[in-house]
Amino acid sequence: MRHLMSPLDFSVEELDQLLDLANDIEQNPEKYAHACDGRILATLFYEPSTRTRLSFESAMMHLGGKVLGFSSANSSSAAKGESVADTIRTVSCFADIAAIRHPKEGAPLVASMVSSIPVVNAGDGGHQHPTQTLTDLYTIRTKKGRFHDLTIGLCGDLKYGRTVHSLLHFLERYHNVQIYLIAPEVLGLPDYMIQFLKEHNMPYCEVKSIDEALPELDVLYMTRIQRERFVTAEEYQNLEGNYQLTAEKLKRAKKDMLVLHPLPRVDEIAQDVDDDPRAVYFRQARFGMFGRMALLLTLSKLPFLRAGHQDIGAHGVKCSNHKCITKTEPYLPLEGNVGERCPYCDAPLEMLL
């Protein structure tokens, strides 16, 4: 667990240890105020972020460390054409740990292959967001006390929602977790994630509106539906009400159901929900700081193990995903058979023409 690319990089035991540490940090912050004195975190954010970037920076500063980095690709040498690999090689000279957010799926993995410092995936395209999963799980454990025997509704953009994909990857390790997938067809869970649910015998049900699932849920995980995913404004408006949570709709939910959201919110949760005690999304953001404090502290104490490089060059296959990092950084190794999953983004490999 020297780099963190995916929620599956945690064993169940390691996750329990991290969550226990996060809880201790929350309860006894003064004990950890100098735990990372002299350490420097590099936040390499190639796309906009409020909560994740500030949460990482706040986490390191609360531990006594310092922060450097950039908040957009245009303010880095990426604007001049520098590769992810060369950027992390350079940043490794200045910092002790790096958190990377990138629009290309697999970019943090590329960084981990050549980095001489630990690398944390802070979100790569629509692929993975493991520290948000850490945040989500800490919120659920704090409020529910368990991960098993839960019915969880995932609502909104399930196709591009990296937070949803990461959360599902970890929930498969717990027993009797039932999933409701609440999304319009155009934004449904991608095929490779449906296959993941089937391979791991995770019971799921696909529904078209919040109303169908709400009375059954212990946790409702909302995500933003992006207007730009629809061909016309009318198409979006016809679906909009089905994926908006209001105080009136909440009357049909269990009294102890949790409402989570990775944020930012647009209009998928009405303002009149905010004062409901079941709405925990702003507390969830604060929990994220404690989870990232636990992660940074843990990674800073482990012996370093580089992920390692492979033979350079593609061998008869290419990734089918136009958002994969291999599309813009062709020096990357890519091996496998047609139909297998890309090692960078999990999309199917196809024949190189």
Helices and strands as residue ranges (DSSP letters): G 7-9, H 12-27, G 29-32, E 40-45, H 51-62, E 66-70, G 73-75, G 77-80, H 84-91, E 97-102, H 107-114, E 119-124, H 130-144, E 150-155, H 162-171, E 177-182, G 185-187, H 191-199, E 204-207, H 210-213, G 214-216, E 219-222, G 227-229, H 233-240, G 241-243, H 247-250, E 258-260, G 271-273, H 281-301, E 317-319, G 325-327, E 349-351
